[in-house]
Amino acid sequence: MKRKLIAAVSVAGMMVGVAACGNGGDDKAKTDAGGAKEITVWVMDGSAPKTWIDAVNAEFSAKHPGVTVKVEVQPWKGIQEKVTTALSENTPPDVLELGNTQTAGYAVTGGLADLTKDKPKLGADAWNKSGLASAEIDGKLYSAPWYAANRVVIYDKKAFEKAGVTAPKTRDEWVAGLEKLKAADPASQPIYLPGQSWYVLAGLIWDEGGDLATKDGDKWKGGLGTPQAASAMEFYKKLQSFSTAPKDKDEANPQQSTDVVPKGGVASWIGLGWEAGGAEKALKEAGKEADFGYFPIPGKTADKPGTVFLGGSNLAIAERSKNKDLAKEWLALAAGKDQMTKYAAETKGALLPNQVGANFTPAAGSFAEAMAKAGANGKITPVTPGWANVETEPNPIKEFMAKVLKGEDAAKAGADADKEIANRINK
């Protein structure tokens, strides 16, 4: 889970805080003079509203009087190294937040408790399938999915109205709308789409029935040299042809929400909630008015939106926790329907809870409404410890995209990328 994804919460007006904070590093299973125990919970900066944490802890304390919950907020900078160190020590935090693409890496090192037998108590049957997939490794459960967020299409209502374009529900309608936008204002970009927005491409590949990488016996192999990836890249290339964005840059270079969109001339773009909020703020500071609309990335047919990448966080229990039973009790409350319903309400739909039954009902026409519709068809990157190596720069997926957009054959570029993906993912 990346730092900027968390920032979607602040866009929705969420107040970040915890019931009690410490300095970290002294996360021990303690007992006071009266024998009262303490469990420690690590959450990331921006993830947990104070009112929600208070509610979880109050419910927990009612069931376990005398047990203190010490919640510590952790900064994103350097967190992977900090978690790695903490899990190797004898006094780790009992419960900790982990990025959903990072969980597998910590699980295979033996740092996380096996929660497979606790599925019924944790309420795993109600969790979203995509969230559950990020929490399991080789059929064993190592965490509980917590929240997620995904991208949608953000558009300028005035530009769409001028061109007579309405929110599309299919790929064909999407392209037809972009053509009308181009005809209505040739000087503007119907869509701003950098050449290396690989999370967007991932969704298109999933729509084609492919994947970024697949298991091949005991090893993994890349999936970019496949007909499915080539077809997805062909559609991405069509979309990108309506943009003057660089073919060898991603959405953060330059940052589309604050460096590109506020300058004007962009009818639509694909982004996260924090980006929509960032663009609104930048436009306001520039003395301009933001009037955005939102719709899910269209699918091939109108009955289902396009597949999207779900980035988010899980809650896990340290294998070396001295209070596993109490930690499981706290986790069951935090990841359960009642508290997740409250969480969704507190974050005002800026983040998706781990189960559909807990979804917040967002305002009509809001980013949250579009995100919830798109998130119902969400997936995550391959669940394997080696996946983190694939995302390390230079990212072979991004390089594959730039090569194809610049004219290289998709099959050849994909085959080259697959060699690099296999080399990295199997380490």
Solvent accessible surface area in square Angstrom, and as a share of the most:
residue,aa,sasa,rsa
1,M,14,0.06
2,K,118,0.50
3,R,162,0.59
4,K,100,0.42
5,L,11,0.05
6,I,5,0.03
7,A,41,0.32
8,A,3,0.02
9,V,1,0.01
10,S,72,0.47
11,V,71,0.41
12,A,27,0.21
13,G,47,0.45
14,M,13,0.06
15,M,155,0.69
16,V,66,0.38
17,G,18,0.17
18,V,13,0.07
19,A,49,0.38
20,A,47,0.36
21,C,92,0.55
22,G,30,0.29
23,N,155,0.80
24,G,18,0.18
25,G,63,0.60
26,D,67,0.35
27,D,6,0.03
28,K,94,0.40
29,A,41,0.32
30,K,74,0.31
31,T,92,0.54
32,D,85,0.44
33,A,119,0.92
34,G,76,0.73
35,G,47,0.45
36,A,30,0.23
37,K,95,0.40
38,E,31,0.14
39,I,0,0.00
40,T,1,0.01
41,V,0,0.00
42,W,6,0.02
43,V,1,0.01
44,M,6,0.03
45,D,72,0.37
46,G,10,0.10
47,S,0,0.00
48,A,2,0.02
49,P,3,0.02
50,K,97,0.41
51,T,81,0.47
52,W,2,0.01
53,I,0,0.00
54,D,49,0.26
55,A,31,0.24
56,V,0,0.00
57,N,15,0.08
58,A,65,0.50
59,E,57,0.25
60,F,0,0.00
61,S,45,0.29
62,A,85,0.66
63,K,120,0.51
64,H,42,0.19
65,P,109,0.69
66,G,49,0.47
67,V,22,0.13
68,T,73,0.42
69,V,14,0.08
70,K,38,0.16
71,V,0,0.00
72,E,1,0.00
73,V,46,0.26
74,Q,4,0.02
75,P,80,0.50
76,W,33,0.11
77,K,181,0.77
78,G,42,0.40
79,I,14,0.07
80,Q,92,0.41
81,E,119,0.53
82,K,68,0.29
83,V,3,0.02
84,T,80,0.47
85,T,75,0.44
86,A,7,0.06
87,L,12,0.06
88,S,68,0.44
89,E,76,0.34
90,N,102,0.52
91,T,47,0.27
92,P,6,0.04
93,P,0,0.00
94,D,4,0.02
95,V,0,0.00
96,L,1,0.00
97,E,5,0.02
98,L,4,0.02
99,G,2,0.02
100,N,12,0.06
101,T,38,0.22
102,Q,39,0.18
103,T,0,0.00
104,A,4,0.03
105,G,25,0.24
106,Y,20,0.07
107,A,7,0.05
108,V,84,0.48
109,T,106,0.62
110,G,46,0.44
111,G,8,0.08
112,L,5,0.02
113,A,2,0.01
114,D,64,0.33
115,L,0,0.00
116,T,45,0.26
117,K,195,0.83
118,D,19,0.10
119,K,58,0.24
120,P,113,0.71
121,K,98,0.42
122,L,1,0.01
123,G,31,0.29
124,A,6,0.04
125,D,152,0.79
126,A,57,0.44
127,W,12,0.04
128,N,44,0.23
129,K,180,0.76
130,S,21,0.13
131,G,17,0.16
132,L,39,0.19
133,A,46,0.36
134,S,1,0.01
135,A,0,0.00
136,E,38,0.17
137,I,18,0.09
138,D,134,0.69
139,G,58,0.55
140,K,100,0.43
141,L,0,0.00
142,Y,35,0.13
143,S,0,0.00
144,A,0,0.00
145,P,7,0.04
146,W,2,0.01
147,Y,7,0.03
148,A,16,0.12
149,A,2,0.02
150,N,0,0.00
151,R,29,0.11
152,V,0,0.00
153,V,0,0.00
154,I,0,0.00
155,Y,32,0.12
156,D,46,0.24
157,K,88,0.37
158,K,125,0.53
159,A,29,0.23
160,F,9,0.04
161,E,141,0.63
162,K,144,0.61
163,A,13,0.10
164,G,50,0.48
165,V,16,0.09
166,T,114,0.66
167,A,46,0.36
168,P,13,0.08
169,K,135,0.57
170,T,21,0.12
171,R,20,0.07
172,D,116,0.60
173,E,87,0.39
174,W,6,0.02
175,V,20,0.12
176,A,48,0.37
177,G,8,0.07
178,L,2,0.01
179,E,95,0.43
180,K,97,0.41
181,L,10,0.05
182,K,108,0.46
183,A,82,0.64
184,A,39,0.30
185,D,50,0.26
186,P,110,0.69
187,A,101,0.78
188,S,27,0.17
189,Q,29,0.13
190,P,6,0.04
191,I,0,0.00
192,Y,7,0.03
193,L,3,0.01
194,P,1,0.01
195,G,0,0.00
196,Q,19,0.09
197,S,5,0.04
198,W,15,0.05
199,Y,17,0.07
200,V,9,0.05
201,L,0,0.00
202,A,1,0.00
203,G,3,0.02
204,L,2,0.01
205,I,0,0.00
206,W,17,0.06
207,D,37,0.19
208,E,35,0.16
209,G,63,0.61
210,G,15,0.14
211,D,34,0.18
212,L,0,0.00
213,A,1,0.01
214,T,57,0.33
215,K,111,0.47
216,D,79,0.41
217,G,64,0.61
218,D,137,0.71
219,K,121,0.51
220,W,46,0.16
221,K,100,0.42
222,G,9,0.09
223,G,5,0.05
224,L,1,0.01
225,G,33,0.32
226,T,46,0.27
227,P,109,0.68
228,Q,68,0.30
229,A,0,0.00
230,A,33,0.25
231,S,50,0.32
232,A,0,0.00
233,M,0,0.00
234,E,109,0.49
235,F,19,0.08
236,Y,0,0.00
237,K,75,0.32
238,K,98,0.41
239,L,0,0.00
240,Q,3,0.01
241,S,80,0.52
242,F,24,0.10
243,S,12,0.08
244,T,114,0.66
245,A,6,0.04
246,P,50,0.32
247,K,81,0.34
248,D,66,0.34
249,K,92,0.39
250,D,21,0.11
251,E,32,0.14
252,A,42,0.32
253,N,80,0.41
254,P,60,0.38
255,Q,22,0.10
256,Q,3,0.01
257,S,0,0.00
258,T,62,0.36
259,D,62,0.32
260,V,22,0.13
261,V,9,0.05
262,P,13,0.08
263,K,163,0.69
264,G,43,0.42
265,G,39,0.37
266,V,17,0.10
267,A,6,0.05
268,S,1,0.01
269,W,2,0.01
270,I,8,0.04
271,G,0,0.00
272,L,12,0.06
273,G,10,0.09
274,W,36,0.12
275,E,4,0.02
276,A,4,0.03
277,G,14,0.13
278,G,18,0.17
279,A,0,0.00
280,E,70,0.31
281,K,131,0.56
282,A,20,0.16
283,L,14,0.07
284,K,160,0.68
285,E,130,0.58
286,A,62,0.48
287,G,71,0.68
288,K,94,0.40
289,E,132,0.59
290,A,34,0.26
291,D,53,0.27
292,F,23,0.10
293,G,3,0.02
294,Y,39,0.15
295,F,7,0.03
296,P,26,0.17
297,I,8,0.04
298,P,4,0.02
299,G,3,0.02
300,K,109,0.46
301,T,80,0.47
302,A,65,0.50
303,D,125,0.65
304,K,114,0.48
305,P,36,0.23
306,G,0,0.00
307,T,12,0.07
308,V,5,0.03
309,F,19,0.08
310,L,12,0.06
311,G,2,0.02
312,G,0,0.00
313,S,1,0.01
314,N,2,0.01
315,L,1,0.00
316,A,0,0.00
317,I,0,0.00
318,A,0,0.00
319,E,74,0.33
320,R,114,0.41
321,S,9,0.06
322,K,124,0.53
323,N,13,0.07
324,K,58,0.25
325,D,106,0.55
326,L,24,0.12
327,A,0,0.00
328,K,28,0.12
329,E,57,0.25
330,W,1,0.00
331,L,0,0.00
332,A,19,0.15
333,L,21,0.11
334,A,0,0.00
335,A,0,0.00
336,G,17,0.16
337,K,115,0.49
338,D,104,0.54
339,Q,3,0.01
340,M,0,0.00
341,T,58,0.34
342,K,99,0.42
343,Y,0,0.00
344,A,0,0.00
345,A,48,0.37
346,E,61,0.27
347,T,0,0.00
348,K,109,0.46
349,G,6,0.06
350,A,13,0.10
351,L,1,0.00
352,L,20,0.10
353,P,5,0.03
354,N,5,0.03
355,Q,6,0.03
356,V,107,0.61
357,G,51,0.49
358,A,1,0.01
359,N,63,0.32
360,F,70,0.29
361,T,120,0.70
362,P,28,0.18
363,A,73,0.56
364,A,96,0.74
365,G,50,0.48
366,S,30,0.20
367,F,25,0.10
368,A,14,0.11
369,E,46,0.21
370,A,4,0.03
371,M,1,0.00
372,A,28,0.21
373,K,115,0.49
374,A,0,0.00
375,G,11,0.11
376,A,90,0.70
377,N,28,0.14
378,G,12,0.11
379,K,83,0.35
380,I,18,0.09
381,T,3,0.02
382,P,13,0.08
383,V,46,0.26
384,T,14,0.08
385,P,52,0.33
386,G,4,0.03
387,W,2,0.01
388,A,61,0.47
389,N,53,0.27
390,V,0,0.00
391,E,44,0.20
392,T,81,0.47
393,E,111,0.50
394,P,81,0.51
395,N,3,0.01
396,P,5,0.03
397,I,0,0.00
398,K,19,0.08
399,E,78,0.35
400,F,2,0.01
401,M,0,0.00
402,A,10,0.07
403,K,78,0.33
404,V,9,0.05
405,L,10,0.05
406,K,130,0.55
407,G,59,0.57
408,E,57,0.25
409,D,87,0.45
410,A,20,0.16
411,A,59,0.46
412,K,117,0.49
413,A,1,0.00
414,G,0,0.00
415,A,46,0.35
416,D,54,0.28
417,A,8,0.06
418,D,26,0.13
419,K,147,0.62
420,E,64,0.29
421,I,0,0.00
422,A,29,0.23
423,N,84,0.43
424,R,27,0.10
425,I,5,0.02
426,N,51,0.26
427,K,166,0.70
